[in-house]
Amino acid sequence: MRVVGLNKILRSKDLNDSGFFFFFTILLNIRLIFIINNFVFNSPLASKVISVILIFGFLYYLPFFLKILKNKSVLIIFILMNILGIYYSIGRYTDLVNPNHYAITLYLKNIPMPFLIGITSAYLSFQERLKENMTIILITCLSLVLYIYAVYLGGIEWGTGGLLRGADAADALFQTVGFYTVVTVMPAWLYIKMNYFKYPPKVLNKYKNIFTIFMLSLLAMNFMCGSKKDLVILLSILILNYIDDFNFIRNFSFKIKKYYIFNYIIGALTFYLLSRNDDIGDNSIFFYELFVVRLRKSIVNRIGVIVDLFSQQVKDTFPFGDPTIMDPLEYSIEPYIHSSIINVLLTCGVIGLIIWLYITLNTLFNTFKFSTALGFLFLVVVLVSMVATAFDWQLFWYFIGLTCGLTYLKKSQKRILYT
């Protein structure tokens, strides 16, 4: 069975599949390169230019994005998502005591924009262009390696909390580096996981191994940029690269074939590269010292904030919520509780919590329906958000958009094939 072209699914002869694919794929890959350049030199101009081009791209293809809203379940999620975002942003913007004048911008940046990018990733994964996608990722990885090597030769320090440190780096930009790394690799990874063209295991395994090599390079870059929660998602993508269904343990343990041998070689190499770093000290463990320890401290600190603030903030905001608690508090070193499920209750009230739970559980069910690996990945995203982020975490809403896109495309494909 062949994948139906996007122009047929969207019932439009005007959609150029090649133009759509290369425009967004190349643009999102360039976005990652410029984001890292911004991280190193705190020079956001090039990154902002790419953002403007991306927005114009969304506007140009807006009629095709709007077609997705014809799907009833997607429309419901879209409406509920924006109810949350608008209530939350207007509440912060109109606060009489301490108004946040960037609240509307933050809402558009953190919820609708990642949602649209997620839909775009679903479209890109639905095209028969796995080789082209791999080639573009290869060029991106090589460009970043050469760029970082040039930075290293220039003696420039960079980073806000990773392996390399520098005071002039853009504050907290590593979160965006992680987000756009996920965006860069997801179309190819999703294509492999969904296996639209029913590739035989041997062919599919070859692409998995190539993808793993790319992931090693991108993981190293995110280590250097100080990523934590985004790095958890990237590591999950790497691990789930070889997990196709719930039988993966039995398949790997009792049905080993010759072409799986390279998997174990790649796996051993991955573990070695992520575990060793002689520069830190004798026999030190890179993965543990620079990721696990930092992640553990971050989680412990945020649990402490929950213990300190939760009971009082629930009393102050129940039952309708108060979005203004997202802005700095005088009595806390943390501006807000880093837990999506608690954060949405405190900012959007009980109704907001019910909306968030509906969106989350509905999406989780659909991801497992599409792919076991995708379901596990979104489950990791949800768990990370519940212990480390506010409810408007970009990656969370990216996966909501991704799943909505797949929902529409898969149903439209079946309808066309059956008719």
C-alpha positions in Angstrom: 0.0 0.0 0.0 1.4 3.4 -1.0 1.0 6.5 1.0 -1.6 8.9 -0.5 -0.1 12.3 -1.5 -0.9 15.3 0.6 -2.6 17.0 -2.3 -5.1 14.2 -2.4 -5.6 14.0 1.3 -6.1 17.8 1.5 -8.3 17.6 -1.7 -6.3 20.4 -3.3 -4.3 20.4 -6.6 -2.5 23.5 -5.6 -0.4 21.9 -2.9 3.2 21.2 -4.1 4.4 18.3 -2.0 8.0 18.9 -2.9 7.8 22.6 -2.1 6.1 22.0 1.2 8.6 19.4 2.2 11.8 21.2 1.3 10.6 24.6 2.5 9.7 23.5 6.1 12.4 20.8 6.4 15.3 23.1 5.4 13.9 26.0 7.3 13.5 24.1 10.6 17.0 22.7 10.2 18.5 26.1 9.6 16.5 27.4 12.6 18.3 24.9 14.8 21.7 26.1 13.5 20.9 29.7 14.1 19.5 29.0 17.5 22.8 27.5 18.5 24.6 30.5 17.0 22.4 32.7 19.2 23.3 30.5 22.2 27.0 31.0 21.5 27.2 34.7 20.6 23.9 36.0 22.1 23.2 37.3 18.6 19.5 36.6 17.8 19.1 38.6 14.5 19.5 35.6 12.2 17.2 33.4 14.3 14.5 36.1 14.3 14.7 36.4 10.5 14.1 32.6 10.2 11.2 32.9 12.7 9.6 35.6 10.5 10.0 33.5 7.4 8.5 30.5 9.2 5.5 32.6 10.2 5.0 33.7 6.6 5.3 30.0 5.6 2.4 29.2 7.9 0.4 32.0 6.5 1.0 30.9 3.0 -0.1 27.3 3.7 -2.8 28.4 6.1 -5.7 27.1 4.0 -4.2 23.6 4.2 -3.7 23.8 7.9 -7.2 24.9 8.4 -8.5 21.8 6.6 -7.3 19.8 9.6 -9.9 21.6 11.8 -12.6 19.8 9.8 -11.8 16.8 11.9 -14.2 17.0 14.9 -11.7 15.7 17.5 -8.9 18.0 16.3 -11.3 21.0 16.3 -12.3 20.3 19.9 -8.7 20.1 21.1 -7.8 23.2 19.1 -10.6 25.2 20.8 -9.9 23.9 24.3 -6.2 24.5 23.8 -6.8 28.2 23.0 -9.3 28.6 25.8 -6.6 27.7 28.2 -4.0 29.9 26.5 -6.2 33.0 26.1 -7.5 32.8 29.7 -4.0 32.4 31.0 -2.3 35.1 28.9 -5.1 37.8 29.3 -5.1 37.2 33.0 -1.3 38.0 33.2 -1.5 40.9 30.7 -4.4 42.7 32.5 -3.0 42.3 36.0 -3.4 45.8 37.7 -0.6 45.3 40.2 2.1 43.6 38.0 1.1 43.3 34.4 3.1 41.1 32.1 3.2 43.0 28.8 4.7 40.0 27.0 2.0 37.5 28.1 0.2 37.5 24.7 3.5 37.0 22.9 4.4 34.2 25.2 1.1 32.5 24.7 1.5 32.6 20.9 5.1 31.4 21.1 4.5 28.6 23.6 1.1 27.1 22.5 -0.2 27.9 18.9 3.3 28.1 17.3 4.5 24.7 18.6 1.1 23.3 17.7 1.5 24.4 14.1 5.1 23.1 14.0 3.8 19.8 15.3 1.2 19.6 12.5 4.0 20.4 10.0 6.1 17.6 11.3 3.1 15.2 10.8 2.9 16.4 7.2 6.6 16.0 6.7 6.6 12.5 8.1 3.8 11.6 5.7 5.8 12.1 2.6 7.9 9.5 0.8 11.2 11.4 1.4 13.0 9.5 4.1 16.3 9.6 2.2 16.0 13.4 1.6 15.2 13.9 5.2 18.2 11.9 6.3 20.4 13.8 3.9 19.2 17.2 5.3 19.8 16.0 8.9 23.3 14.9 7.9 24.1 18.3 6.4 22.8 19.9 9.6 24.9 17.7 11.8 28.0 18.3 9.8 27.4 22.0 9.7 27.0 22.1 13.5 30.1 20.0 14.0 32.2 22.3 11.8 30.6 25.4 13.5 31.4 24.1 17.0 34.9 23.2 16.0 35.4 26.7 14.6 34.1 28.1 17.9 36.5 25.8 19.8 39.5 26.9 17.7 38.5 30.5 18.3 38.7 30.0 22.1 35.2 31.2 22.7 33.4 30.0 25.8 29.7 29.3 25.6 26.7 27.8 27.4 24.6 28.7 30.5 24.9 25.5 32.5 26.3 22.8 30.3 29.8 21.4 29.8 31.1 24.7 28.4 30.2 27.9 30.3 30.2 31.6 29.4 28.7 34.7 31.0 27.6 36.3 27.7 25.4 33.5 26.4 21.7 34.1 26.0 20.0 33.2 29.3 17.9 30.0 29.2 18.3 29.6 25.5 19.2 25.9 25.8 15.5 25.1 26.1 15.0 26.4 22.6 18.0 24.4 21.4 16.4 21.2 22.7 13.0 22.0 21.3 14.3 22.6 17.7 16.5 19.5 18.0 13.4 17.4 18.6 11.6 19.2 15.7 14.6 18.5 13.4 14.6 14.7 14.0 10.9 13.9 14.5 9.8 13.7 10.9 12.4 11.1 10.0 12.0 9.2 13.3 8.2 9.2 12.9 8.4 8.0 9.3 10.6 5.1 10.6 8.2 4.3 13.5 5.0 4.5 11.4 6.7 2.5 8.5 4.2 3.8 5.9 5.8 1.9 3.1 6.1 -1.4 5.0 9.9 -1.6 4.7 11.3 -5.0 5.6 13.1 -5.2 9.0 16.5 -5.3 7.4 16.0 -2.0 5.4 14.3 -0.4 8.4 17.1 -1.4 10.6 19.6 0.3 8.3 17.8 3.6 8.6 17.5 3.2 12.4 21.3 2.8 12.7 21.9 5.9 10.5 19.4 7.8 12.6 21.2 6.7 15.8 24.5 8.1 14.6 22.8 11.5 13.9 21.2 11.4 17.4 24.6 10.9 19.0 25.9 14.1 17.5 22.8 16.1 18.4 22.8 14.6 22.0 26.4 15.8 22.4 25.5 19.3 21.3 22.5 19.4 23.7 24.8 18.3 26.5 27.1 21.2 25.7 24.2 23.6 25.7 23.1 22.4 29.2 19.7 20.9 28.2 18.0 18.8 30.9 14.3 18.1 30.4 14.7 18.4 26.6 17.6 16.0 26.8 15.4 13.5 28.5 13.1 13.6 25.5 16.0 13.2 23.0 17.4 10.3 25.0 13.9 8.7 24.9 13.9 9.2 21.1 17.2 7.4 20.8 16.1 4.5 23.0 12.7 4.1 21.3 14.4 4.1 17.9 14.7 0.3 18.3 11.3 -0.3 19.9 8.5 -0.8 17.5 5.9 -2.6 19.6 5.3 -4.3 22.9 7.1 -7.4 21.7 10.5 -5.7 21.4 12.0 -7.6 24.4 11.0 -11.0 23.0 12.2 -10.0 19.5 15.6 -8.8 20.7 16.1 -11.7 23.2 14.9 -14.7 21.2 14.8 -13.7 17.6 18.2 -12.2 17.0 19.1 -11.9 13.3 22.3 -11.0 11.7 21.3 -7.5 10.9 20.7 -6.8 14.6 24.4 -7.2 15.4 25.1 -3.6 14.3 22.4 -2.4 16.7 24.4 -3.8 19.6 27.6 -2.2 18.3 25.8 1.2 18.0 24.3 0.7 21.4 27.6 -0.1 23.1 29.2 2.9 21.3 26.4 5.2 22.5 26.8 4.1 26.1 30.5 4.5 26.0 30.4 8.0 24.5 27.7 9.1 27.0 29.5 7.6 30.0 33.1 8.5 29.7 34.9 11.8 30.0 38.5 11.8 31.2 38.7 15.6 31.3 36.5 15.8 34.4 38.6 13.4 36.4 40.0 9.9 36.5 37.3 7.3 35.6 34.6 9.9 35.9 31.2 9.2 34.4 30.2 11.9 31.9 26.5 11.0 31.7 26.1 10.7 35.5 28.1 13.8 36.5 26.8 16.2 33.9 23.3 15.0 33.4 21.9 12.7 36.0 23.2 14.8 39.0 22.0 18.0 37.5 18.6 16.5 36.6 18.2 15.1 40.1 19.1 18.4 41.8 16.6 20.2 39.5 13.8 17.8 40.3 14.5 17.8 44.1 14.5 21.7 44.1 11.3 21.8 42.2 9.6 19.3 44.5 10.8 21.5 47.4 9.1 24.5 45.8 5.8 22.5 45.4 6.0 21.6 49.1 6.6 25.3 50.1 4.0 26.9 47.9 1.3 24.5 46.9 -1.1 24.6 49.8 -1.1 28.4 50.1 -1.4 29.0 46.3 -4.3 26.5 46.1 -6.1 28.5 48.8 -5.4 31.8 47.0 -6.5 30.6 43.5 -9.2 27.9 44.0 -11.5 27.3 42.1 -11.1 29.6 39.1 -7.3 30.0 39.1 -5.1 33.1 39.0 -2.7 33.4 36.0 -0.7 36.2 37.7 1.0 33.7 40.0 3.2 32.9 36.9 5.0 36.2 37.5 7.7 36.5 40.2 6.7 36.2 43.8 8.4 38.2 46.5 8.5 35.3 49.0 10.0 32.6 46.7 13.2 32.1 44.7 11.0 30.4 42.1 8.5 32.4 40.1 6.1 29.5 39.8 5.6 25.8 40.6 7.3 23.7 37.9 4.6 21.1 37.4 2.2 21.2 34.4 -0.7 19.5 36.2 -0.4 21.8 39.3 0.4 24.8 37.2 -2.7 24.5 35.1 -4.9 24.1 38.2 -3.3 27.2 39.9 -3.5 29.4 36.8 -6.7 28.2 35.0 -8.7 26.7 37.9 -10.6 23.4 38.1 -12.1 23.8 34.6 -8.7 24.4 33.2 -7.4 21.3 34.8 -10.3 19.2 33.4 -9.5 20.7 29.9 -5.8 19.9 30.2 -6.5 16.3 31.4 -8.9 15.8 28.5 -6.4 17.0 25.9 -3.6 15.0 27.5 -5.4 11.7 27.9 -7.0 11.9 24.5 -3.7 12.6 22.8 -2.0 9.8 24.8 -4.6 7.3 23.6 -4.2 8.4 20.0 -0.4 8.2 20.1 -0.4 4.6 21.3 -3.0 3.9 18.6 -0.6 5.2 15.9 2.7 3.8 17.2 3.8 2.1 20.4 7.1 4.1 20.3 5.2 7.4 19.8 2.9 6.6 22.7 5.8 5.9 25.0 7.5 9.1 23.9 4.5 11.3 24.6 4.1 9.5 27.9 7.7 10.6 28.8 6.8 14.2 27.6 3.8 14.2 30.0 5.7 12.8 32.9 8.6 15.3 32.4 6.1 18.2 32.2 4.4 17.1 35.4 7.7 17.3 37.4 9.6 20.0 35.5 7.6 22.6 33.5 4.6 24.8 33.4 1.6 23.7 31.4 2.6 25.9 28.4 5.8 23.9 27.7 6.5 24.2 24.0 7.4 20.5 23.5 4.1 19.4 25.1 2.0 21.4 22.7 4.3 20.4 19.8 3.3 16.8 20.4 -0.4 17.8 20.7 -0.2 19.4 17.2 1.8 16.4 15.9 -0.9 13.9 17.0 -3.7 16.1 15.7 -2.0 16.2 12.3 -1.6 12.4 12.3 -5.2 12.0 13.3 -6.4 14.0 10.3 -3.9 12.5 7.8 -4.5 8.9 8.8 -8.3 9.2 8.7 -8.2 11.0 5.4 -5.9 8.5 3.9 -8.2 5.6 4.9 -11.2 7.4 3.5 -9.5 7.9 0.1 -8.1 4.4 -0.1 -11.5 2.9 0.7 -13.3 5.0 -1.9 
